[in-house]
């Protein structure tokens, strides 16, 4: 059970314990994403100017873009009453690194993700592809999963087109992505753009493969692996992906149960939930 005391803390009742938490502010996460995107564009220009070689660029891009990806996920569940002015929000949402004109914007993916939470609840048996477009990444065998994660943007665009759910923000995204792409190609050549495109596909594939497939596999989703993964693996994973990604993977069932709990507090509720099951 969760109660909301407006601007005060929220709390979850687990057995006899009342555990308080305060959702992250969307404003804070938007600022975080803006800062990360500044460094992401710096990495792109350093590579485009041949100041760093492609292996270094790919690593830098992966580390930064993965943090943008998961921060974008977390602001779907953040406190939207504490937010930036709408113009700055549009900048934060529009100037995420866009490498294809049909990349899915924030408002579109947020609606789908909230449906994903409502269909998955505390198990993976209640998913339904019509209600939850994300379940396309969890069904049909490993090869289909790999294909679906690799071509996430294209698949979602087709699904939205067929269902008539193309959002206005997709057209807004066109005005940002097309000049960025053409400007990059004109200034630095098509080969540079291809490397940036492949870097984004690498991040997108890994992100969707882990977050839409691996952690929704029944053994991982139901029991988690927060108590099973060696610390050195957690440290390496955190180094490359950040704490948001790591905590989201380790306590994903807890996140589905109480989606507004901040990533850095999930471990508290995971322990409480396990204790309630054991009793």
C-alpha positions as CSV (number, residue, x, y, z in Angstrom):
1,X,0.0,0.0,0.0
2,X,1.3,3.4,-0.9
3,X,0.0,6.8,0.4
4,X,0.7,10.2,-0.9
5,X,0.9,13.1,1.4
6,X,1.3,15.7,-1.4
7,X,4.7,17.4,-0.9
8,X,5.6,15.2,2.1
9,X,7.2,11.8,2.0
10,X,5.4,8.8,0.6
11,X,5.6,5.5,2.4
12,X,5.1,1.8,1.8
13,X,3.6,-0.5,4.5
14,X,5.3,-3.9,4.6
15,X,4.1,-6.0,7.5
16,X,4.5,-3.8,10.5
17,X,7.1,-1.6,8.9
18,X,6.3,1.8,7.4
19,X,9.1,2.7,5.1
20,X,9.2,6.3,3.9
21,X,10.6,7.6,0.6
22,X,10.5,10.7,-1.6
23,X,10.3,10.3,-5.4
24,X,13.0,12.0,-7.4
25,X,12.1,15.4,-9.0
26,X,11.7,15.4,-12.7
27,X,13.5,18.7,-12.7
28,X,16.6,17.2,-11.2
29,X,16.7,14.4,-13.7
30,X,16.2,16.7,-16.6
31,X,19.2,18.8,-15.5
32,X,21.2,15.6,-15.2
33,X,20.2,14.5,-18.7
34,X,21.1,18.0,-20.1
35,X,24.6,17.8,-18.5
36,X,25.2,14.3,-19.8
37,X,24.2,15.3,-23.3
38,X,26.6,18.2,-23.3
39,X,29.5,15.7,-22.6
40,X,28.0,13.3,-25.2
41,X,28.1,16.0,-27.9
42,X,31.6,16.9,-26.8
43,X,32.6,13.3,-27.3
44,X,31.0,13.3,-30.8
45,X,32.9,16.5,-31.9
46,X,36.2,15.2,-30.5
47,X,35.8,12.1,-32.6
48,X,34.6,14.1,-35.6
49,X,37.7,16.3,-35.4
50,X,39.9,13.2,-35.1
51,X,41.1,14.2,-31.6
52,X,40.1,10.8,-30.3
53,X,40.1,7.4,-32.2
54,X,36.9,5.4,-32.7
55,X,37.5,2.8,-30.0
56,X,37.9,5.5,-27.3
57,X,34.8,7.3,-28.8
58,X,32.7,4.2,-28.7
59,X,33.6,3.6,-25.0
60,X,32.9,7.2,-24.1
61,X,29.6,7.2,-26.0
62,X,28.5,4.0,-24.4
63,X,29.3,5.1,-20.8
64,X,27.5,8.5,-21.3
65,X,24.5,7.4,-23.4
66,X,23.7,4.5,-21.2
67,X,23.4,6.9,-18.3
68,X,21.1,9.1,-20.4
69,X,19.0,6.1,-21.3
70,X,18.3,5.0,-17.7
71,X,17.9,8.6,-16.4
72,X,15.2,9.0,-19.1
73,X,13.5,5.9,-17.8
74,X,13.7,7.1,-14.2
75,X,12.0,10.5,-15.0
76,X,9.0,8.5,-16.3
77,X,8.4,7.6,-12.6
78,X,9.7,10.8,-11.0
79,X,7.7,13.5,-9.3
80,X,6.3,15.5,-12.3
81,X,5.1,18.3,-10.0
82,X,8.7,19.4,-9.6
83,X,9.8,20.1,-13.2
84,X,11.7,22.5,-15.4
85,X,9.8,25.1,-17.5
86,X,8.3,23.5,-20.5
87,X,10.7,25.1,-23.0
88,X,13.7,23.7,-21.1
89,X,12.0,20.3,-20.9
90,X,11.6,20.3,-24.7
91,X,15.3,21.1,-25.1
92,X,16.2,18.2,-22.7
93,X,13.9,15.8,-24.6
94,X,14.7,17.0,-28.1
95,X,18.5,17.3,-27.9
96,X,19.0,13.8,-26.6
97,X,21.4,12.3,-29.1
98,X,19.2,11.6,-32.1
99,X,20.7,9.6,-34.9
100,X,17.6,8.5,-36.8
101,X,14.7,10.9,-37.7
102,X,12.1,8.3,-36.4
103,X,13.6,7.9,-32.9
104,X,10.8,7.7,-30.3
105,X,10.3,10.8,-28.2
106,X,9.8,10.9,-24.4
107,X,6.1,11.4,-24.3
108,X,5.5,8.5,-26.6
109,X,7.7,6.0,-24.8
110,X,6.4,7.2,-21.4
111,X,2.9,6.1,-22.2
112,X,4.1,2.7,-23.3
113,X,6.3,2.3,-20.3
114,X,3.5,3.1,-17.9
115,X,1.3,0.5,-19.7
116,X,4.2,-1.9,-19.4
117,X,4.1,-1.5,-15.6
118,X,0.3,-1.9,-15.4
119,X,0.5,-5.2,-17.4
120,X,3.5,-6.8,-15.7
121,X,2.6,-6.1,-12.1
122,X,4.5,-8.6,-9.9
123,X,4.9,-11.4,-12.5
124,X,5.8,-11.8,-16.2
125,X,2.7,-13.9,-17.1
126,X,0.3,-11.0,-17.5
127,X,2.0,-9.2,-20.3
128,X,0.0,-8.6,-23.5
129,X,1.5,-7.3,-26.6
130,X,-1.5,-5.2,-27.6
131,X,-1.5,-3.5,-24.2
132,X,2.2,-3.5,-23.8
133,X,4.2,-2.9,-27.0
134,X,7.4,-3.5,-25.0
135,X,6.5,-7.2,-24.7
136,X,7.5,-7.6,-28.3
137,X,11.1,-7.7,-26.9
138,X,10.3,-10.6,-24.6
139,X,8.6,-13.1,-26.8
140,X,9.4,-15.3,-29.9
141,X,12.7,-16.8,-29.0
142,X,16.2,-15.4,-28.6
143,X,16.9,-14.6,-32.3
144,X,13.6,-12.6,-32.5
145,X,14.5,-10.8,-29.2
146,X,17.9,-9.9,-30.6
147,X,16.4,-8.6,-33.8
148,X,13.7,-6.7,-31.9
149,X,16.2,-5.0,-29.6
150,X,18.5,-4.1,-32.5
151,X,15.7,-2.4,-34.4
152,X,13.7,-1.0,-31.5
153,X,13.1,2.4,-33.1
154,X,11.9,1.0,-36.4
155,X,9.6,-1.5,-34.8
156,X,8.0,1.0,-32.5
157,X,7.5,3.5,-35.4
158,X,5.7,0.8,-37.4
159,X,3.5,-0.2,-34.5
160,X,2.6,3.4,-33.8
161,X,1.9,4.1,-37.5
162,X,-0.4,1.0,-37.7
163,X,-2.2,1.9,-34.5
164,X,-2.5,5.6,-35.3
165,X,-0.5,6.6,-32.2
166,X,2.2,8.7,-33.8
167,X,2.7,11.6,-31.4
168,X,3.2,15.3,-32.3
169,X,6.6,15.1,-30.6
170,X,7.8,12.7,-33.3
171,X,7.3,15.5,-35.9
172,X,9.0,17.9,-33.4
173,X,11.9,15.5,-33.2
174,X,12.2,15.6,-37.1
175,X,13.0,19.3,-36.9
176,X,15.9,18.6,-34.5
177,X,17.3,15.3,-35.8
178,X,17.4,16.0,-39.5
179,X,19.5,19.2,-39.2
180,X,21.8,17.5,-36.8
181,X,22.3,14.5,-39.1
182,X,22.8,16.6,-42.2
183,X,25.1,19.0,-40.4
184,X,27.3,16.2,-39.1
185,X,27.4,14.6,-42.5
186,X,28.2,17.9,-44.3
187,X,30.9,19.0,-41.9
188,X,32.6,15.7,-41.2
189,X,31.5,13.2,-43.8
190,X,29.2,10.2,-43.9
191,X,31.7,7.8,-42.4
192,X,31.7,9.8,-39.1
193,X,27.9,9.7,-39.0
194,X,27.9,5.9,-39.5
195,X,30.2,5.5,-36.5
196,X,27.9,7.6,-34.3
197,X,24.9,5.7,-35.7
198,X,26.5,2.4,-34.8
199,X,27.5,3.7,-31.3
200,X,23.9,4.6,-30.6
201,X,22.7,1.2,-31.9
202,X,25.2,-0.5,-29.6
203,X,23.8,1.4,-26.6
204,X,20.1,0.9,-27.7
205,X,20.6,-2.8,-28.3
206,X,22.3,-3.5,-25.0
207,X,19.8,-1.3,-23.1
208,X,16.7,-3.0,-24.5
209,X,18.2,-6.5,-24.4
210,X,19.0,-6.2,-20.7
211,X,16.0,-4.1,-19.6
212,X,13.3,-5.6,-21.8
213,X,14.5,-9.2,-22.0
214,X,17.1,-10.4,-19.5
215,X,15.6,-8.9,-16.3
216,X,12.1,-9.9,-17.3
217,X,13.1,-13.6,-17.6
218,X,11.1,-15.3,-14.8
219,X,14.0,-16.5,-12.7
220,X,15.7,-13.1,-12.7
221,X,12.5,-11.0,-12.5
222,X,10.9,-13.0,-9.7
223,X,13.9,-13.6,-7.5
224,X,16.3,-10.9,-8.6
225,X,20.1,-11.3,-8.5
226,X,21.0,-8.7,-6.0
227,X,22.2,-11.4,-3.5
228,X,23.8,-13.6,-6.1
229,X,26.1,-11.3,-8.1
230,X,29.7,-11.0,-6.8
231,X,30.7,-7.5,-5.7
232,X,33.4,-7.2,-8.3
233,X,30.8,-7.8,-11.1
234,X,28.6,-5.1,-9.5
235,X,31.6,-2.7,-9.4
236,X,32.5,-3.3,-13.1
237,X,28.9,-3.0,-14.1
238,X,28.5,0.2,-12.2
239,X,31.7,1.7,-13.7
240,X,30.4,1.2,-17.3
241,X,26.7,1.8,-16.7
242,X,26.3,4.0,-13.6
243,X,24.4,3.3,-10.4
244,X,21.0,4.0,-11.9
245,X,21.4,1.1,-14.3
246,X,23.0,-1.2,-11.8
247,X,20.3,-0.7,-9.1
248,X,17.5,-0.9,-11.7
249,X,18.8,-4.4,-12.7
250,X,19.5,-5.7,-9.3
251,X,16.1,-4.7,-7.9
252,X,13.8,-4.7,-10.9
253,X,10.9,-6.6,-9.3
254,X,11.0,-4.0,-6.4
255,X,10.9,-1.3,-9.1
256,X,7.8,-2.8,-10.7
257,X,6.1,-3.2,-7.3
258,X,6.8,0.4,-6.3
259,X,7.8,2.3,-9.5
260,X,8.1,5.7,-7.9
261,X,10.8,4.7,-5.4
262,X,14.1,6.3,-6.4
263,X,16.8,4.0,-7.7
264,X,19.2,4.7,-4.8
265,X,16.6,3.5,-2.3
266,X,15.4,0.3,-4.0
267,X,17.7,-1.9,-1.9
268,X,15.8,-1.0,1.3
269,X,12.5,-2.1,-0.1
270,X,14.0,-5.2,-1.7
271,X,15.1,-6.4,1.7
272,X,11.8,-5.5,3.3
273,X,9.9,-7.4,0.6
274,X,12.0,-10.5,1.0
275,X,11.5,-10.4,4.7
276,X,7.8,-10.2,4.3
277,X,7.8,-13.2,2.0
278,X,10.0,-15.2,4.3
279,X,7.6,-14.5,7.2
